[in-house]
Amino acid sequence: MVIDTQSSAPADHDDLAAFGYDQQLHRRLGRFESFAAGFSFVSILTTIFQLFGLGFGFGGPAFFWTWPLVFAGQFTVALCFAELAARYPLSGAIYQWSRRMGGELVGWFGGWFMIIAQIVTASAAAIALQVVLPTIWGGFQLIGSDPALTSPSGAANAVLLGTVLLVFTTTINCLGVKWMARVNTAGVLCEIVGVIAVVGVFFTHAQRGPSVVFDTGAPGGQPGYIWAWIMSGLMAAYVMVGFGSAGELAEETRNPRRVAPRTIRLALSVSALGGGLMILGALMAAPSLTDGRLATEGLPYVLDAVLSSPWGTVLLVDVCIAIMICTLAIQTAASRLMFSMARDHRLPASSILSKVNGRTGTPIWPSVLVGLACIAILVVNVGNSAIFATLASVCIILIYLAYLMVTGPLLYRRLRGWPKNRSLVDTEGKPLFSLGRYGIPINLVAVCYGALMIVNLGWPRAEIFNPTGEFPLLQWAGPITVAAVVALGALCYPRRKTHPNPVTIGA
């Protein structure tokens, strides 16, 4: 069904006004554009391409089973987000939802954790160009001759390529959501075609059957395989985040009360299905499971083995497109979150960060600030790639913490009777998405899953945070970084500023 923009737009504006906000951003996004925002943030073609070796190296082929397990946990979180997106269709979703469920302090830290995490995640996505572009054409290695990320020339070139990409994504964001949607939609279509092509190639070149997923591999020969398997689950945990981006763009979406809940669930589900098939196909098509190359080289090793050079190059180009739209989607989500918090006077320099360009309907300064912050973090890779990799790992902990700042208070409110008003409808007059009587058990699973995953992600493993053994302190990077982010957030918290739009907790 196509939504009539002429009739739905005024209703959406009035709906936003009921929350105390003026319609400043332009409503240009439909259903597919909203879905594309969440799908491109997850970006399985980018993240699985990067991280397949991590999961396989720790858990062998049987690490596959961590994928559906993490999906099941994250889907309970997505269901909670979908219900909140239907009731609070506001930019800066994590911040807005957490403050409405847990109060201003909880909302502040939910938004603060998410902004920091998104900036680092965008940097990690941008730096992935170095893994792909020099492989396509040696001319992309503009600095030195060694393309490896861990080499001095590779690290410097990665920063250069990543900076160019971030300048491009910042420019697109400043041009307006219409241009962002066009670029993102075209990129998502390319990524979906690429995922289908990769899965098809793997399955048509299979050297073993699906039963390979029951093979524990080399880790299974050691005592305590379950711990190796749990560690391998970090790969899936790193990938399946960002599906809530549709909520971040709610004020730019037509009929967001209906569209955002659907696209949040759909973005995660499609990503999980496509990613699961990619992992299974790679395990079936890999030339060898025991020569060590699958753990060190990941999916490029399989692609090089089963494809002739031209087709392999085409798929690598598609991976580059996926990296581009992934970076764009993360930066867009971060800028909208920053705008939403600044609009409520929650950030330093809020008067500047809350301004929206009247012509483009875009918060330009948050986009620019996020781009500059991402470039600054990229420079860390020149000094030490191990520290950058550790930062990229730690930022996922912050995302899960931000999610828990939503699901935890939401569970508390459910136990006290939330939602009290069950008769709300969207701009089409249809009932809002609701978990109904299943809300409490689903929410409880989401909270338990989130807490356990935070412990798993932050556990001081040298294999994750200090693989070279050169910096023993990095092993404790998770707890240390979280403590530092909390301390910095406490210093920045606006203690003496009255909130211009106070809310009734749990309403």
C-alpha positions as CSV (number, residue, x, y, z in Angstrom):
1,M,0.0,0.0,0.0
2,V,1.4,3.4,-1.0
3,I,0.9,6.1,1.6
4,D,-0.6,9.4,0.4
5,T,2.1,11.9,1.4
6,Q,-0.3,14.9,0.9
7,S,-2.8,13.5,3.4
8,S,-0.4,11.8,5.9
9,A,2.2,14.5,6.2
10,P,-0.1,17.0,8.2
11,A,-1.2,14.2,10.5
12,D,2.4,13.2,11.1
13,H,3.3,16.9,11.9
14,D,0.4,17.1,14.4
15,D,1.5,13.8,15.9
16,L,5.0,15.2,16.5
17,A,3.6,18.4,17.9
18,A,1.8,16.4,20.6
19,F,5.2,15.4,21.9
20,G,6.2,19.1,22.1
21,Y,8.4,19.3,19.0
22,D,8.0,21.3,15.8
23,Q,8.4,19.6,12.4
24,Q,11.9,20.8,11.4
25,L,13.2,17.7,9.5
26,H,11.7,16.9,6.1
27,R,9.5,13.8,5.9
28,R,10.8,12.1,2.8
29,L,11.2,8.5,3.7
30,G,8.9,5.7,2.8
31,R,8.8,2.0,3.8
32,F,11.8,0.8,1.8
33,E,14.0,3.8,2.7
34,S,13.2,3.2,6.4
35,F,14.1,-0.5,6.0
36,A,17.3,0.5,4.1
37,A,18.5,2.6,7.0
38,G,18.4,-0.4,9.4
39,F,19.7,-2.9,6.9
40,S,22.6,-0.8,5.8
41,F,23.7,-0.2,9.4
42,V,23.9,-3.9,10.0
43,S,25.5,-4.4,6.6
44,I,26.1,-8.1,6.6
45,L,28.2,-7.9,3.4
46,T,30.6,-5.5,5.2
47,T,30.7,-7.0,8.6
48,I,30.7,-10.7,7.8
49,F,33.3,-10.0,5.2
50,Q,35.4,-8.5,7.9
51,L,34.6,-10.8,10.9
52,F,34.0,-14.3,9.6
53,G,37.6,-15.3,10.4
54,L,37.1,-14.1,14.0
55,G,34.2,-16.5,14.6
56,F,35.7,-19.4,12.7
57,G,39.1,-19.0,14.4
58,F,37.6,-19.3,17.9
59,G,34.9,-21.9,17.4
60,G,35.5,-23.8,14.1
61,P,32.6,-24.6,11.8
62,A,30.2,-25.1,14.7
63,F,30.5,-21.4,15.5
64,F,27.6,-21.1,13.0
65,W,25.2,-21.9,15.8
66,T,26.1,-18.7,17.6
67,W,24.4,-16.8,14.7
68,P,20.8,-18.0,15.3
69,L,21.3,-17.7,19.0
70,V,22.4,-14.1,18.9
71,F,19.6,-13.4,16.4
72,A,17.0,-14.8,18.8
73,G,18.3,-12.6,21.6
74,Q,18.5,-9.5,19.5
75,F,15.0,-10.1,18.0
76,T,13.5,-9.9,21.5
77,V,15.3,-6.5,21.8
78,A,14.0,-5.5,18.3
79,L,10.4,-6.4,19.4
80,C,10.7,-4.1,22.4
81,F,12.1,-1.4,20.2
82,A,9.3,-1.9,17.7
83,E,6.7,-1.4,20.3
84,L,8.4,1.8,21.5
85,A,8.9,3.1,18.0
86,A,5.1,2.8,17.5
87,R,4.4,4.9,20.6
88,Y,7.3,7.4,20.5
89,P,8.1,8.1,16.8
90,L,11.0,10.6,17.5
91,S,14.5,11.2,16.3
92,G,17.2,10.1,18.7
93,A,15.2,6.9,19.4
94,I,17.5,5.3,22.0
95,Y,17.7,8.6,23.9
96,Q,14.0,9.4,23.7
97,W,12.8,5.9,24.6
98,S,15.2,5.5,27.6
99,R,14.3,8.9,29.1
100,R,10.6,8.1,28.7
101,M,11.0,4.8,30.5
102,G,13.7,5.6,33.0
103,G,14.0,9.4,33.4
104,E,16.4,12.1,32.4
105,L,19.6,10.5,33.8
106,V,18.9,7.1,32.2
107,G,18.0,8.9,28.9
108,W,21.2,10.9,29.0
109,F,23.5,8.0,29.4
110,G,21.5,5.9,26.9
111,G,22.0,8.6,24.3
112,W,25.6,9.3,25.4
113,F,26.6,5.6,25.1
114,M,25.0,5.4,21.7
115,I,26.7,8.5,20.3
116,I,30.1,7.4,21.3
117,A,29.5,3.9,20.0
118,Q,28.2,5.1,16.7
119,I,31.1,7.4,16.0
120,V,33.6,4.7,16.7
121,T,31.6,2.2,14.6
122,A,31.4,4.6,11.7
123,S,35.2,4.9,11.8
124,A,35.6,1.1,11.9
125,A,33.3,0.8,8.9
126,A,35.2,3.4,6.9
127,I,38.6,1.8,7.6
128,A,37.4,-1.4,6.0
129,L,37.9,0.1,2.6
130,Q,41.6,-0.6,3.1
131,V,40.8,-4.3,3.2
132,V,39.0,-4.2,-0.2
133,L,40.1,-1.4,-2.5
134,P,43.8,-2.2,-2.8
135,T,42.7,-5.8,-3.6
136,I,40.6,-4.5,-6.5
137,W,43.3,-2.3,-7.9
138,G,46.8,-1.6,-6.6
139,G,46.4,2.1,-7.5
140,F,44.3,2.5,-4.4
141,Q,47.4,1.9,-2.3
142,L,48.4,5.6,-2.4
143,I,50.8,5.4,0.5
144,G,53.7,2.9,0.5
145,S,53.4,-0.6,-0.9
146,D,52.1,-2.8,1.9
147,P,48.3,-2.8,2.1
148,A,48.1,-4.7,5.4
149,L,46.2,-2.7,8.0
150,T,48.9,-3.6,10.6
151,S,51.8,-2.2,8.5
152,P,52.7,1.6,8.7
153,S,51.9,2.2,5.1
154,G,48.7,0.2,5.2
155,A,47.5,2.0,8.4
156,A,48.2,5.4,6.9
157,N,46.5,4.5,3.6
158,A,43.5,3.2,5.5
159,V,43.2,6.6,7.2
160,L,43.4,8.4,3.9
161,L,40.7,6.2,2.2
162,G,38.5,6.3,5.3
163,T,38.8,10.1,5.4
164,V,37.7,10.4,1.8
165,L,34.7,8.2,2.5
166,L,33.7,10.2,5.5
167,V,34.0,13.5,3.6
168,F,31.7,11.9,1.0
169,T,29.1,10.6,3.6
170,T,29.2,14.0,5.4
171,T,28.5,15.8,2.2
172,I,25.6,13.5,1.4
173,N,24.1,14.0,4.9
174,C,24.4,17.8,4.6
175,L,22.6,17.8,1.2
176,G,19.5,16.4,2.9
177,V,17.6,13.2,3.8
178,K,16.3,13.0,0.2
179,W,19.8,12.5,-1.2
180,M,20.8,10.3,1.7
181,A,17.8,8.1,1.0
182,R,18.6,7.9,-2.7
183,V,22.2,6.9,-2.2
184,N,21.4,4.5,0.7
185,T,18.5,2.9,-1.3
186,A,20.7,2.3,-4.3
187,G,23.4,0.9,-2.2
188,V,21.1,-1.4,-0.3
189,L,19.7,-2.8,-3.5
190,C,23.3,-3.5,-4.7
191,E,24.1,-5.1,-1.3
192,I,21.1,-7.3,-1.4
193,V,22.0,-8.4,-5.0
194,G,25.6,-9.0,-3.8
195,V,24.4,-11.1,-0.8
196,I,22.2,-13.3,-3.1
197,A,25.1,-13.6,-5.6
198,V,27.6,-14.6,-2.9
199,V,25.2,-17.2,-1.4
200,G,24.5,-18.6,-4.8
201,V,28.2,-18.9,-5.7
202,F,29.0,-20.6,-2.4
203,F,26.2,-23.1,-2.6
204,T,26.9,-24.0,-6.3
205,H,30.6,-24.6,-5.4
206,A,30.0,-26.6,-2.2
207,Q,32.6,-29.2,-1.4
208,R,30.8,-30.5,1.7
209,G,27.3,-30.8,3.0
210,P,25.4,-28.6,5.6
211,S,26.4,-31.1,8.3
212,V,29.7,-29.2,8.4
213,V,28.1,-26.9,11.0
214,F,28.3,-29.8,13.6
215,D,32.1,-29.9,13.2
216,T,33.8,-28.2,16.1
217,G,37.1,-28.2,14.2
218,A,40.5,-27.6,16.0
219,P,38.9,-25.9,19.0
220,G,36.8,-29.0,19.6
221,G,40.0,-31.0,20.2
222,Q,40.7,-29.0,23.3
223,P,39.0,-29.3,26.7
224,G,36.3,-26.7,27.4
225,Y,35.0,-26.2,23.8
226,I,32.0,-24.4,25.2
227,W,34.2,-21.4,26.2
228,A,35.7,-21.2,22.7
229,W,32.2,-21.4,21.2
230,I,31.0,-18.6,23.4
231,M,33.9,-16.5,22.4
232,S,33.2,-17.2,18.7
233,G,29.7,-15.7,19.3
234,L,31.3,-12.3,19.5
235,M,31.3,-12.3,15.7
236,A,27.5,-12.4,15.6
237,A,27.3,-9.9,18.4
238,Y,29.5,-7.5,16.6
239,V,27.4,-7.8,13.4
240,M,23.7,-7.7,14.5
241,V,23.5,-4.2,15.9
242,G,22.0,-1.0,14.5
243,F,18.7,-2.4,13.4
244,G,16.9,0.3,15.3
245,S,18.1,3.0,12.9
246,A,14.6,3.2,11.4
247,G,13.6,4.7,14.8
248,E,16.4,7.3,14.6
249,L,14.8,8.6,11.4
250,A,11.2,8.6,12.6
251,E,10.7,12.3,12.2
252,E,11.8,12.0,8.6
253,T,9.5,9.0,7.9
254,R,5.9,9.1,6.7
255,N,3.5,7.4,9.1
256,P,6.4,6.3,11.4
257,R,4.1,4.7,14.0
258,R,3.4,2.0,11.5
259,V,6.5,2.0,9.3
260,A,9.3,2.1,11.9
261,P,8.1,-1.0,13.9
262,R,7.9,-3.1,10.8
263,T,11.2,-2.0,9.4
264,I,13.1,-2.5,12.7
265,R,12.0,-6.2,12.7
266,L,12.4,-6.6,9.0
267,A,15.9,-5.2,8.9
268,L,17.2,-7.5,11.6
269,S,15.3,-10.6,10.2
270,V,16.5,-10.1,6.6
271,S,20.1,-9.5,7.8
272,A,20.0,-12.6,10.0
273,L,18.7,-14.8,7.1
274,G,21.2,-13.5,4.5
275,G,24.1,-13.6,7.0
276,G,23.3,-17.1,8.1
277,L,23.2,-18.3,4.5
278,M,26.5,-16.6,3.8
279,I,28.2,-18.3,6.8
280,L,26.8,-21.7,5.9
281,G,27.7,-21.3,2.2
282,A,31.3,-20.3,3.1
283,L,31.7,-23.3,5.3
284,M,30.4,-25.6,2.6
285,A,32.5,-24.0,-0.2
286,A,35.8,-23.4,1.5
287,P,38.7,-25.4,-0.1
288,S,39.9,-26.4,3.3
289,L,38.8,-26.1,6.9
290,T,42.1,-27.1,8.4
291,D,44.9,-25.1,6.6
292,G,44.4,-22.1,8.8
293,R,43.5,-19.7,5.9
294,L,39.8,-19.6,6.7
295,A,40.5,-18.2,10.2
296,T,43.1,-15.7,9.0
297,E,41.7,-14.6,5.6
298,G,38.0,-15.2,6.0
299,L,35.5,-14.8,3.2
300,P,38.0,-13.3,0.7
301,Y,39.9,-16.7,0.8
302,V,36.7,-18.6,-0.2
303,L,35.7,-16.1,-2.9
304,D,39.2,-16.1,-4.5
305,A,39.1,-19.9,-4.5
306,V,35.6,-20.3,-6.2
307,L,35.5,-17.3,-8.5
308,S,37.4,-16.3,-11.6
309,S,39.1,-12.9,-11.3
310,P,36.5,-10.7,-13.1
311,W,33.5,-12.0,-11.1
312,G,35.5,-11.8,-7.8
313,T,36.3,-8.2,-8.6
314,V,32.7,-7.4,-9.2
315,L,31.7,-8.8,-5.8
316,L,34.6,-6.9,-4.1
317,V,33.2,-3.7,-5.7
318,D,29.8,-4.6,-4.2
319,V,31.5,-5.0,-0.8
320,C,32.9,-1.5,-1.3
321,I,29.4,-0.1,-1.9
322,A,28.2,-1.9,1.2
323,I,31.0,-0.3,3.2
324,M,30.0,3.1,1.9
325,I,26.3,2.8,2.7
326,C,27.1,1.3,6.1
327,T,29.2,4.3,7.0
328,L,26.5,6.6,5.7
329,A,23.8,5.0,7.7
330,I,25.8,5.0,10.9
331,Q,26.7,8.6,10.5
332,T,23.1,9.6,9.7
333,A,21.8,7.8,12.8
334,A,24.5,9.4,15.0
335,S,23.7,12.9,13.7
336,R,20.0,12.5,14.3
337,L,20.7,11.3,17.8
338,M,23.0,14.2,18.5
339,F,20.3,16.6,17.1
340,S,17.6,15.1,19.3
341,M,19.7,15.5,22.4
342,A,20.8,19.0,21.5
343,R,17.2,20.0,20.8
344,D,16.5,19.2,24.4
345,H,19.6,21.2,25.6
346,R,21.3,18.0,26.7
347,L,24.7,18.5,25.0
348,P,27.4,21.1,25.0
349,A,26.9,23.7,22.2
350,S,23.3,22.6,21.9
351,S,22.2,25.9,20.4
352,I,24.4,25.1,17.4
353,L,23.9,21.4,17.2
354,S,20.1,21.8,17.2
355,K,19.9,24.0,14.2
356,V,18.2,22.6,11.1
357,N,18.9,24.0,7.6
358,G,15.7,25.4,6.3
359,R,16.3,24.4,2.7
360,T,17.5,20.9,3.2
361,G,15.7,20.1,6.4
362,T,19.0,18.6,7.8
363,P,20.9,19.1,11.0
364,I,24.1,20.0,9.3
365,W,26.4,20.7,12.3
366,P,25.8,17.3,13.9
367,S,26.7,15.6,10.6
368,V,29.9,17.7,10.3
369,L,30.9,17.1,14.0
370,V,30.3,13.3,13.7
371,G,32.4,13.2,10.5
372,L,35.3,15.1,12.1
373,A,35.1,12.9,15.2
374,C,35.3,9.8,13.0
375,I,38.3,11.1,11.2
376,A,40.0,11.9,14.5
377,I,39.5,8.3,15.7
378,L,40.8,7.0,12.4
379,V,44.1,8.6,13.0
380,V,44.6,6.3,16.0
381,N,45.1,3.5,13.5
382,V,48.3,5.1,12.3
383,G,49.9,5.0,15.7
384,N,48.7,1.5,16.6
385,S,46.3,-0.7,14.8
386,A,45.8,-2.9,17.8
387,I,44.5,0.0,19.8
388,F,42.1,0.9,17.0
389,A,40.8,-2.7,16.8
390,T,40.3,-2.7,20.5
391,L,38.3,0.6,20.3
392,A,36.1,-1.0,17.6
393,S,35.5,-4.0,19.8
394,V,34.7,-1.9,22.9
395,C,32.2,0.3,21.2
396,I,29.9,-2.7,20.7
397,I,29.8,-3.0,24.5
398,L,28.5,0.6,24.6
399,I,25.8,-0.2,22.0
400,Y,24.6,-3.1,24.1
401,L,24.7,-0.9,27.2
402,A,22.6,1.7,25.4
403,Y,20.1,-1.1,24.4
404,L,19.9,-2.2,28.1
405,M,19.2,1.4,29.1
406,V,16.0,1.0,27.1
407,T,14.9,-2.6,27.8
408,G,15.7,-2.5,31.5
409,P,13.5,0.5,32.4
410,L,10.9,-0.7,29.9
411,L,10.6,-4.0,31.8
412,Y,10.2,-2.1,35.1
413,R,7.4,0.0,33.6
414,R,5.7,-3.1,32.1
415,L,5.6,-4.6,35.6
416,R,3.8,-1.4,36.7
417,G,1.2,-1.6,34.0
418,W,2.8,0.0,30.9
419,P,1.3,0.8,28.4
420,K,-1.7,2.3,30.1
421,N,-3.2,3.6,26.9
422,R,-3.8,0.6,24.6
423,S,-6.1,2.4,22.2
424,L,-3.7,4.6,20.3
425,V,-3.7,4.4,16.5
426,D,-1.4,5.6,13.7
427,T,-2.2,8.3,11.1
428,E,-4.1,5.7,9.1
429,G,-6.3,4.9,12.1
430,K,-4.9,1.4,12.6
431,P,-3.9,0.0,16.0
432,L,-0.2,0.3,17.0
433,F,2.1,-2.6,17.1
434,S,2.0,-4.2,20.5
435,L,3.4,-7.3,22.2
436,G,0.3,-7.6,24.4
437,R,0.4,-10.3,27.0
438,Y,3.8,-11.5,25.7
439,G,5.4,-8.2,26.5
440,I,6.7,-9.1,30.0
441,P,8.3,-12.5,29.0
442,I,9.8,-11.1,25.8
443,N,11.1,-8.0,27.6
444,L,12.6,-10.2,30.4
445,V,14.5,-12.3,27.8
446,A,15.7,-9.1,26.2
447,V,17.1,-7.8,29.5
448,C,18.8,-11.1,30.5
449,Y,20.2,-11.5,27.0
450,G,21.6,-8.0,27.0
451,A,23.2,-8.3,30.4
452,L,24.8,-11.6,29.6
453,M,26.1,-10.3,26.2
454,I,27.6,-7.2,27.9
455,V,29.6,-9.6,30.2
456,N,30.7,-11.7,27.3
457,L,31.7,-8.7,25.2
458,G,33.6,-7.0,28.0
459,W,35.3,-10.1,29.5
460,P,39.1,-9.3,29.6
461,R,40.2,-11.8,26.9
462,A,43.7,-11.2,25.6
463,E,42.8,-13.0,22.3
464,I,40.3,-10.2,21.6
465,F,41.7,-7.0,23.1
466,N,45.5,-7.7,23.1
467,P,46.2,-10.4,20.5
468,T,49.8,-9.4,20.0
469,G,50.6,-9.4,23.7
470,E,52.4,-6.1,23.5
471,F,50.0,-4.1,25.6
472,P,48.8,-6.0,28.7
473,L,46.5,-3.1,29.8
474,L,44.5,-3.5,26.6
475,Q,43.2,-6.8,27.9
476,W,41.1,-4.8,30.4
477,A,40.0,-2.3,27.7
478,G,36.3,-3.1,28.0
479,P,35.8,-2.2,31.7
480,I,38.3,0.6,31.5
481,T,36.7,2.2,28.5
482,V,33.2,1.9,29.9
483,A,34.3,3.5,33.2
484,A,36.0,6.3,31.2
485,V,32.9,6.9,29.1
486,V,30.7,7.0,32.2
487,A,33.0,9.4,33.9
488,L,33.1,11.7,30.9
489,G,29.4,11.5,30.6
490,A,29.0,12.4,34.2
491,L,31.1,15.6,33.6
492,C,29.0,16.5,30.6
493,Y,25.6,15.8,32.1
494,P,23.5,19.0,32.1
495,R,22.8,19.3,35.8
496,R,21.6,22.9,36.0
497,K,19.7,23.0,32.7
498,T,15.9,22.7,32.8
499,H,14.6,20.3,30.2
500,P,12.4,22.3,27.8
501,N,10.1,19.3,27.2
502,P,9.8,17.2,30.4
503,V,8.0,13.9,30.2
504,T,5.9,11.8,32.4
505,I,7.9,8.7,33.2
506,G,6.4,5.5,31.7
507,A,3.4,7.3,30.1
